[in-house]
Amino acid sequence: MAQPSKEPCKKEACNIQACLTKNNFLPQRCQKVIELLQSCCEKCNYSSTHCASVSGLLKNIGM
């Protein structure tokens, strides 16, 4: 049986970084992947270190 990841939202955080790099670091263009990280953080009760930055990203896209 697979062990749960110690960093449950790492994949989503990496996807945001890739999206921001590809889109000239404009968070508005990465809203969907930011929302996926937000959803992941909610599911794991913000227990991932990758969730610390999600609130700042949400402010940048006006959520």
PyMOL Python script that loads the backbone (N, CA, C, O; Angstrom):
from pymol import cmd

cmd.read_pdbstr("""\
ATOM      1  N   MET A   1       0.834  -1.184   0.000  1.00  0.00           N
ATOM      2  CA  MET A   1       0.000   0.000   0.000  1.00  0.00           C
ATOM      3  C   MET A   1       0.884   1.255   0.000  1.00  0.00           C
ATOM      4  O   MET A   1       1.866   1.324   0.738  1.00  0.00           O
ATOM      5  N   ALA A   2       0.533   2.236  -0.824  1.00  0.00           N
ATOM      6  CA  ALA A   2       1.325   3.459  -0.936  1.00  0.00           C
ATOM      7  C   ALA A   2       1.168   4.318   0.313  1.00  0.00           C
ATOM      8  O   ALA A   2       0.084   4.435   0.883  1.00  0.00           O
ATOM      9  N   GLN A   3       2.281   4.910   0.716  1.00  0.00           N
ATOM     10  CA  GLN A   3       2.263   5.817   1.861  1.00  0.00           C
ATOM     11  C   GLN A   3       1.762   7.184   1.389  1.00  0.00           C
ATOM     12  O   GLN A   3       2.087   7.607   0.279  1.00  0.00           O
ATOM     13  N   PRO A   4       0.976   7.878   2.216  1.00  0.00           N
ATOM     14  CA  PRO A   4       0.559   9.226   1.814  1.00  0.00           C
ATOM     15  C   PRO A   4       1.772  10.150   1.761  1.00  0.00           C
ATOM     16  O   PRO A   4       2.691  10.035   2.572  1.00  0.00           O
ATOM     17  N   SER A   5       1.761  11.045   0.818  1.00  0.00           N
ATOM     18  CA  SER A   5       2.872  11.972   0.654  1.00  0.00           C
ATOM     19  C   SER A   5       2.951  12.922   1.842  1.00  0.00           C
ATOM     20  O   SER A   5       1.930  13.365   2.368  1.00  0.00           O
ATOM     21  N   LYS A   6       4.189  13.230   2.262  1.00  0.00           N
ATOM     22  CA  LYS A   6       4.375  14.212   3.325  1.00  0.00           C
ATOM     23  C   LYS A   6       4.060  15.610   2.812  1.00  0.00           C
ATOM     24  O   LYS A   6       3.779  16.515   3.598  1.00  0.00           O
ATOM     25  N   GLU A   7       4.105  15.784   1.519  1.00  0.00           N
ATOM     26  CA  GLU A   7       3.792  17.053   0.873  1.00  0.00           C
ATOM     27  C   GLU A   7       2.667  16.819  -0.132  1.00  0.00           C
ATOM     28  O   GLU A   7       2.918  16.699  -1.331  1.00  0.00           O
ATOM     29  N   PRO A   8       1.439  16.756   0.352  1.00  0.00           N
ATOM     30  CA  PRO A   8       0.339  16.354  -0.514  1.00  0.00           C
ATOM     31  C   PRO A   8       0.035  17.299  -1.670  1.00  0.00           C
ATOM     32  O   PRO A   8      -0.615  16.884  -2.630  1.00  0.00           O
ATOM     33  N   CYS A   9       0.476  18.542  -1.618  1.00  0.00           N
ATOM     34  CA  CYS A   9       0.137  19.486  -2.689  1.00  0.00           C
ATOM     35  C   CYS A   9       1.347  19.898  -3.521  1.00  0.00           C
ATOM     36  O   CYS A   9       1.318  20.919  -4.208  1.00  0.00           O
ATOM     37  N   LYS A  10       2.398  19.108  -3.455  1.00  0.00           N
ATOM     38  CA  LYS A  10       3.624  19.443  -4.186  1.00  0.00           C
ATOM     39  C   LYS A  10       3.380  19.505  -5.693  1.00  0.00           C
ATOM     40  O   LYS A  10       3.858  20.422  -6.361  1.00  0.00           O
ATOM     41  N   LYS A  11       2.646  18.545  -6.226  1.00  0.00           N
ATOM     42  CA  LYS A  11       2.392  18.511  -7.673  1.00  0.00           C
ATOM     43  C   LYS A  11       1.678  19.779  -8.124  1.00  0.00           C
ATOM     44  O   LYS A  11       2.044  20.376  -9.136  1.00  0.00           O
ATOM     45  N   GLU A  12       0.657  20.190  -7.372  1.00  0.00           N
ATOM     46  CA  GLU A  12      -0.101  21.385  -7.725  1.00  0.00           C
ATOM     47  C   GLU A  12       0.769  22.636  -7.654  1.00  0.00           C
ATOM     48  O   GLU A  12       0.660  23.521  -8.503  1.00  0.00           O
ATOM     49  N   ALA A  13       1.638  22.710  -6.633  1.00  0.00           N
ATOM     50  CA  ALA A  13       2.536  23.853  -6.496  1.00  0.00           C
ATOM     51  C   ALA A  13       3.520  23.903  -7.662  1.00  0.00           C
ATOM     52  O   ALA A  13       3.819  24.981  -8.177  1.00  0.00           O
ATOM     53  N   CYS A  14       4.017  22.758  -8.073  1.00  0.00           N
ATOM     54  CA  CYS A  14       4.937  22.701  -9.219  1.00  0.00           C
ATOM     55  C   CYS A  14       4.227  23.115 -10.502  1.00  0.00           C
ATOM     56  O   CYS A  14       4.820  23.772 -11.358  1.00  0.00           O
ATOM     57  N   ASN A  15       2.968  22.734 -10.635  1.00  0.00           N
ATOM     58  CA  ASN A  15       2.191  23.122 -11.817  1.00  0.00           C
ATOM     59  C   ASN A  15       2.011  24.636 -11.882  1.00  0.00           C
ATOM     60  O   ASN A  15       2.047  25.224 -12.963  1.00  0.00           O
ATOM     61  N   ILE A  16       1.816  25.265 -10.720  1.00  0.00           N
ATOM     62  CA  ILE A  16       1.697  26.726 -10.688  1.00  0.00           C
ATOM     63  C   ILE A  16       3.004  27.366 -11.127  1.00  0.00           C
ATOM     64  O   ILE A  16       2.999  28.300 -11.929  1.00  0.00           O
ATOM     65  N   GLN A  17       4.115  26.876 -10.614  1.00  0.00           N
ATOM     66  CA  GLN A  17       5.414  27.444 -10.984  1.00  0.00           C
ATOM     67  C   GLN A  17       5.637  27.327 -12.487  1.00  0.00           C
ATOM     68  O   GLN A  17       6.103  28.275 -13.120  1.00  0.00           O
ATOM     69  N   ALA A  18       5.310  26.184 -13.057  1.00  0.00           N
ATOM     70  CA  ALA A  18       5.475  25.995 -14.504  1.00  0.00           C
ATOM     71  C   ALA A  18       4.557  26.946 -15.277  1.00  0.00           C
ATOM     72  O   ALA A  18       4.966  27.533 -16.279  1.00  0.00           O
ATOM     73  N   CYS A  19       3.329  27.094 -14.811  1.00  0.00           N
ATOM     74  CA  CYS A  19       2.379  27.977 -15.483  1.00  0.00           C
ATOM     75  C   CYS A  19       2.845  29.430 -15.417  1.00  0.00           C
ATOM     76  O   CYS A  19       2.810  30.146 -16.417  1.00  0.00           O
ATOM     77  N   LEU A  20       3.279  29.857 -14.242  1.00  0.00           N
ATOM     78  CA  LEU A  20       3.737  31.240 -14.096  1.00  0.00           C
ATOM     79  C   LEU A  20       4.955  31.514 -14.970  1.00  0.00           C
ATOM     80  O   LEU A  20       5.056  32.578 -15.581  1.00  0.00           O
ATOM     81  N   THR A  21       5.876  30.562 -15.032  1.00  0.00           N
ATOM     82  CA  THR A  21       7.060  30.720 -15.868  1.00  0.00           C
ATOM     83  C   THR A  21       6.662  30.869 -17.332  1.00  0.00           C
ATOM     84  O   THR A  21       7.196  31.714 -18.050  1.00  0.00           O
ATOM     85  N   LYS A  22       5.724  30.041 -17.758  1.00  0.00           N
ATOM     86  CA  LYS A  22       5.275  30.047 -19.158  1.00  0.00           C
ATOM     87  C   LYS A  22       4.472  31.309 -19.507  1.00  0.00           C
ATOM     88  O   LYS A  22       4.426  31.723 -20.665  1.00  0.00           O
ATOM     89  N   ASN A  23       3.842  31.911 -18.495  1.00  0.00           N
ATOM     90  CA  ASN A  23       2.947  33.049 -18.738  1.00  0.00           C
ATOM     91  C   ASN A  23       3.479  34.361 -18.168  1.00  0.00           C
ATOM     92  O   ASN A  23       2.706  35.203 -17.709  1.00  0.00           O
ATOM     93  N   ASN A  24       4.785  34.529 -18.198  1.00  0.00           N
ATOM     94  CA  ASN A  24       5.399  35.793 -17.811  1.00  0.00           C
ATOM     95  C   ASN A  24       5.062  36.204 -16.376  1.00  0.00           C
ATOM     96  O   ASN A  24       4.981  37.393 -16.068  1.00  0.00           O
ATOM     97  N   PHE A  25       4.870  35.224 -15.512  1.00  0.00           N
ATOM     98  CA  PHE A  25       4.591  35.435 -14.094  1.00  0.00           C
ATOM     99  C   PHE A  25       3.337  36.270 -13.835  1.00  0.00           C
ATOM    100  O   PHE A  25       3.293  37.068 -12.900  1.00  0.00           O
ATOM    101  N   LEU A  26       2.325  36.074 -14.673  1.00  0.00           N
ATOM    102  CA  LEU A  26       1.034  36.739 -14.479  1.00  0.00           C
ATOM    103  C   LEU A  26       0.058  35.738 -13.863  1.00  0.00           C
ATOM    104  O   LEU A  26      -0.427  34.848 -14.562  1.00  0.00           O
ATOM    105  N   PRO A  27      -0.237  35.866 -12.571  1.00  0.00           N
ATOM    106  CA  PRO A  27      -1.102  34.879 -11.907  1.00  0.00           C
ATOM    107  C   PRO A  27      -2.500  34.794 -12.522  1.00  0.00           C
ATOM    108  O   PRO A  27      -3.153  33.755 -12.429  1.00  0.00           O
ATOM    109  N   GLN A  28      -2.961  35.875 -13.146  1.00  0.00           N
ATOM    110  CA  GLN A  28      -4.293  35.851 -13.764  1.00  0.00           C
ATOM    111  C   GLN A  28      -4.387  34.770 -14.841  1.00  0.00           C
ATOM    112  O   GLN A  28      -5.459  34.213 -15.074  1.00  0.00           O
ATOM    113  N   ARG A  29      -3.276  34.481 -15.486  1.00  0.00           N
ATOM    114  CA  ARG A  29      -3.269  33.473 -16.547  1.00  0.00           C
ATOM    115  C   ARG A  29      -3.183  32.047 -16.002  1.00  0.00           C
ATOM    116  O   ARG A  29      -3.278  31.083 -16.762  1.00  0.00           O
ATOM    117  N   CYS A  30      -3.007  31.916 -14.710  1.00  0.00           N
ATOM    118  CA  CYS A  30      -2.846  30.596 -14.092  1.00  0.00           C
ATOM    119  C   CYS A  30      -3.940  30.325 -13.068  1.00  0.00           C
ATOM    120  O   CYS A  30      -3.754  29.526 -12.151  1.00  0.00           O
ATOM    121  N   GLN A  31      -5.064  30.980 -13.221  1.00  0.00           N
ATOM    122  CA  GLN A  31      -6.130  30.875 -12.227  1.00  0.00           C
ATOM    123  C   GLN A  31      -6.553  29.431 -11.985  1.00  0.00           C
ATOM    124  O   GLN A  31      -6.767  29.039 -10.838  1.00  0.00           O
ATOM    125  N   LYS A  32      -6.677  28.635 -13.043  1.00  0.00           N
ATOM    126  CA  LYS A  32      -7.143  27.254 -12.898  1.00  0.00           C
ATOM    127  C   LYS A  32      -6.185  26.430 -12.029  1.00  0.00           C
ATOM    128  O   LYS A  32      -6.632  25.710 -11.136  1.00  0.00           O
ATOM    129  N   VAL A  33      -4.881  26.527 -12.280  1.00  0.00           N
ATOM    130  CA  VAL A  33      -3.932  25.735 -11.497  1.00  0.00           C
ATOM    131  C   VAL A  33      -3.826  26.258 -10.061  1.00  0.00           C
ATOM    132  O   VAL A  33      -3.578  25.485  -9.135  1.00  0.00           O
ATOM    133  N   ILE A  34      -4.013  27.562  -9.878  1.00  0.00           N
ATOM    134  CA  ILE A  34      -4.033  28.125  -8.525  1.00  0.00           C
ATOM    135  C   ILE A  34      -5.238  27.591  -7.763  1.00  0.00           C
ATOM    136  O   ILE A  34      -5.136  27.262  -6.581  1.00  0.00           O
ATOM    137  N   GLU A  35      -6.373  27.506  -8.439  1.00  0.00           N
ATOM    138  CA  GLU A  35      -7.573  26.951  -7.809  1.00  0.00           C
ATOM    139  C   GLU A  35      -7.387  25.477  -7.444  1.00  0.00           C
ATOM    140  O   GLU A  35      -7.918  25.022  -6.430  1.00  0.00           O
ATOM    141  N   LEU A  36      -6.643  24.732  -8.255  1.00  0.00           N
ATOM    142  CA  LEU A  36      -6.366  23.329  -7.938  1.00  0.00           C
ATOM    143  C   LEU A  36      -5.513  23.214  -6.679  1.00  0.00           C
ATOM    144  O   LEU A  36      -5.730  22.317  -5.865  1.00  0.00           O
ATOM    145  N   LEU A  37      -4.545  24.114  -6.513  1.00  0.00           N
ATOM    146  CA  LEU A  37      -3.746  24.108  -5.289  1.00  0.00           C
ATOM    147  C   LEU A  37      -4.626  24.469  -4.094  1.00  0.00           C
ATOM    148  O   LEU A  37      -4.519  23.849  -3.036  1.00  0.00           O
ATOM    149  N   GLN A  38      -5.485  25.457  -4.254  1.00  0.00           N
ATOM    150  CA  GLN A  38      -6.390  25.855  -3.180  1.00  0.00           C
ATOM    151  C   GLN A  38      -7.239  24.661  -2.748  1.00  0.00           C
ATOM    152  O   GLN A  38      -7.412  24.411  -1.555  1.00  0.00           O
ATOM    153  N   SER A  39      -7.762  23.936  -3.719  1.00  0.00           N
ATOM    154  CA  SER A  39      -8.592  22.765  -3.437  1.00  0.00           C
ATOM    155  C   SER A  39      -7.792  21.697  -2.694  1.00  0.00           C
ATOM    156  O   SER A  39      -8.282  21.106  -1.732  1.00  0.00           O
ATOM    157  N   CYS A  40      -6.568  21.453  -3.142  1.00  0.00           N
ATOM    158  CA  CYS A  40      -5.710  20.464  -2.486  1.00  0.00           C
ATOM    159  C   CYS A  40      -5.439  20.878  -1.038  1.00  0.00           C
ATOM    160  O   CYS A  40      -5.490  20.050  -0.128  1.00  0.00           O
ATOM    161  N   CYS A  41      -5.157  22.140  -0.837  1.00  0.00           N
ATOM    162  CA  CYS A  41      -4.860  22.629   0.516  1.00  0.00           C
ATOM    163  C   CYS A  41      -6.072  22.475   1.428  1.00  0.00           C
ATOM    164  O   CYS A  41      -5.932  22.131   2.602  1.00  0.00           O
ATOM    165  N   GLU A  42      -7.251  22.728   0.893  1.00  0.00           N
ATOM    166  CA  GLU A  42      -8.464  22.555   1.692  1.00  0.00           C
ATOM    167  C   GLU A  42      -8.650  21.088   2.081  1.00  0.00           C
ATOM    168  O   GLU A  42      -9.044  20.783   3.207  1.00  0.00           O
ATOM    169  N   LYS A  43      -8.364  20.190   1.147  1.00  0.00           N
ATOM    170  CA  LYS A  43      -8.531  18.748   1.406  1.00  0.00           C
ATOM    171  C   LYS A  43      -7.562  18.250   2.479  1.00  0.00           C
ATOM    172  O   LYS A  43      -7.910  17.367   3.263  1.00  0.00           O
ATOM    173  N   CYS A  44      -6.356  18.805   2.520  1.00  0.00           N
ATOM    174  CA  CYS A  44      -5.365  18.329   3.493  1.00  0.00           C
ATOM    175  C   CYS A  44      -5.267  19.260   4.709  1.00  0.00           C
ATOM    176  O   CYS A  44      -4.304  19.198   5.472  1.00  0.00           O
ATOM    177  N   ASN A  45      -6.272  20.120   4.878  1.00  0.00           N
ATOM    178  CA  ASN A  45      -6.293  21.064   6.012  1.00  0.00           C
ATOM    179  C   ASN A  45      -5.030  21.911   6.097  1.00  0.00           C
ATOM    180  O   ASN A  45      -4.534  22.198   7.186  1.00  0.00           O
ATOM    181  N   TYR A  46      -4.517  22.307   4.937  1.00  0.00           N
ATOM    182  CA  TYR A  46      -3.346  23.174   4.849  1.00  0.00           C
ATOM    183  C   TYR A  46      -2.115  22.581   5.545  1.00  0.00           C
ATOM    184  O   TYR A  46      -1.274  23.315   6.064  1.00  0.00           O
ATOM    185  N   SER A  47      -2.021  21.248   5.550  1.00  0.00           N
ATOM    186  CA  SER A  47      -0.889  20.597   6.211  1.00  0.00           C
ATOM    187  C   SER A  47       0.367  20.551   5.336  1.00  0.00           C
ATOM    188  O   SER A  47       1.434  20.167   5.815  1.00  0.00           O
ATOM    189  N   SER A  48       0.258  20.931   4.078  1.00  0.00           N
ATOM    190  CA  SER A  48       1.414  20.941   3.182  1.00  0.00           C
ATOM    191  C   SER A  48       2.114  22.296   3.257  1.00  0.00           C
ATOM    192  O   SER A  48       1.456  23.333   3.331  1.00  0.00           O
ATOM    193  N   THR A  49       3.438  22.288   3.238  1.00  0.00           N
ATOM    194  CA  THR A  49       4.177  23.556   3.244  1.00  0.00           C
ATOM    195  C   THR A  49       3.895  24.362   1.982  1.00  0.00           C
ATOM    196  O   THR A  49       4.102  25.575   1.967  1.00  0.00           O
ATOM    197  N   HIS A  50       3.429  23.710   0.931  1.00  0.00           N
ATOM    198  CA  HIS A  50       3.137  24.398  -0.326  1.00  0.00           C
ATOM    199  C   HIS A  50       1.866  25.242  -0.228  1.00  0.00           C
ATOM    200  O   HIS A  50       1.573  26.019  -1.136  1.00  0.00           O
ATOM    201  N   CYS A  51       1.126  25.103   0.836  1.00  0.00           N
ATOM    202  CA  CYS A  51      -0.117  25.860   0.987  1.00  0.00           C
ATOM    203  C   CYS A  51       0.124  27.266   1.534  1.00  0.00           C
ATOM    204  O   CYS A  51      -0.772  28.108   1.476  1.00  0.00           O
ATOM    205  N   ALA A  52       1.292  27.526   2.053  1.00  0.00           N
ATOM    206  CA  ALA A  52       1.574  28.832   2.639  1.00  0.00           C
ATOM    207  C   ALA A  52       1.464  29.963   1.618  1.00  0.00           C
ATOM    208  O   ALA A  52       1.082  31.078   1.972  1.00  0.00           O
ATOM    209  N   SER A  53       1.789  29.690   0.370  1.00  0.00           N
ATOM    210  CA  SER A  53       1.793  30.745  -0.646  1.00  0.00           C
ATOM    211  C   SER A  53       0.459  30.919  -1.352  1.00  0.00           C
ATOM    212  O   SER A  53       0.288  31.880  -2.102  1.00  0.00           O
ATOM    213  N   VAL A  54      -0.482  30.025  -1.136  1.00  0.00           N
ATOM    214  CA  VAL A  54      -1.717  30.074  -1.917  1.00  0.00           C
ATOM    215  C   VAL A  54      -2.527  31.338  -1.634  1.00  0.00           C
ATOM    216  O   VAL A  54      -3.152  31.863  -2.555  1.00  0.00           O
ATOM    217  N   SER A  55      -2.543  31.843  -0.417  1.00  0.00           N
ATOM    218  CA  SER A  55      -3.335  33.032  -0.129  1.00  0.00           C
ATOM    219  C   SER A  55      -2.799  34.250  -0.883  1.00  0.00           C
ATOM    220  O   SER A  55      -3.578  35.073  -1.364  1.00  0.00           O
ATOM    221  N   GLY A  56      -1.485  34.367  -0.988  1.00  0.00           N
ATOM    222  CA  GLY A  56      -0.901  35.461  -1.750  1.00  0.00           C
ATOM    223  C   GLY A  56      -1.235  35.375  -3.225  1.00  0.00           C
ATOM    224  O   GLY A  56      -1.484  36.394  -3.869  1.00  0.00           O
ATOM    225  N   LEU A  57      -1.243  34.173  -3.760  1.00  0.00           N
ATOM    226  CA  LEU A  57      -1.585  33.992  -5.166  1.00  0.00           C
ATOM    227  C   LEU A  57      -3.050  34.337  -5.407  1.00  0.00           C
ATOM    228  O   LEU A  57      -3.388  34.934  -6.429  1.00  0.00           O
ATOM    229  N   LEU A  58      -3.912  33.966  -4.481  1.00  0.00           N
ATOM    230  CA  LEU A  58      -5.334  34.259  -4.634  1.00  0.00           C
ATOM    231  C   LEU A  58      -5.589  35.769  -4.617  1.00  0.00           C
ATOM    232  O   LEU A  58      -6.458  36.256  -5.340  1.00  0.00           O
ATOM    233  N   LYS A  59      -4.839  36.509  -3.802  1.00  0.00           N
ATOM    234  CA  LYS A  59      -4.980  37.961  -3.770  1.00  0.00           C
ATOM    235  C   LYS A  59      -4.573  38.567  -5.109  1.00  0.00           C
ATOM    236  O   LYS A  59      -5.188  39.526  -5.576  1.00  0.00           O
ATOM    237  N   ASN A  60      -3.533  38.003  -5.726  1.00  0.00           N
ATOM    238  CA  ASN A  60      -3.032  38.529  -7.001  1.00  0.00           C
ATOM    239  C   ASN A  60      -4.002  38.321  -8.161  1.00  0.00           C
ATOM    240  O   ASN A  60      -3.943  39.046  -9.154  1.00  0.00           O
ATOM    241  N   ILE A  61      -4.894  37.334  -8.043  1.00  0.00           N
ATOM    242  CA  ILE A  61      -5.855  37.120  -9.130  1.00  0.00           C
ATOM    243  C   ILE A  61      -7.236  37.641  -8.744  1.00  0.00           C
ATOM    244  O   ILE A  61      -8.208  37.463  -9.478  1.00  0.00           O
ATOM    245  N   GLY A  62      -7.308  38.287  -7.583  1.00  0.00           N
ATOM    246  CA  GLY A  62      -8.550  38.930  -7.169  1.00  0.00           C
ATOM    247  C   GLY A  62      -9.610  38.005  -6.646  1.00  0.00           C
ATOM    248  O   GLY A  62     -10.797  38.268  -6.843  1.00  0.00           O
ATOM    249  N   MET A  63      -9.231  36.917  -5.980  1.00  0.00           N
ATOM    250  CA  MET A  63     -10.225  35.988  -5.426  1.00  0.00           C
ATOM    251  C   MET A  63     -10.494  36.343  -3.982  1.00  0.00           C
ATOM    252  O   MET A  63     -11.301  35.686  -3.325  1.00  0.00           O
TER     253      MET A  63
END
""", "prot")
cmd.dss("prot")
cmd.show_as("cartoon", "prot")
cmd.util.cbc("prot")
cmd.orient("prot")
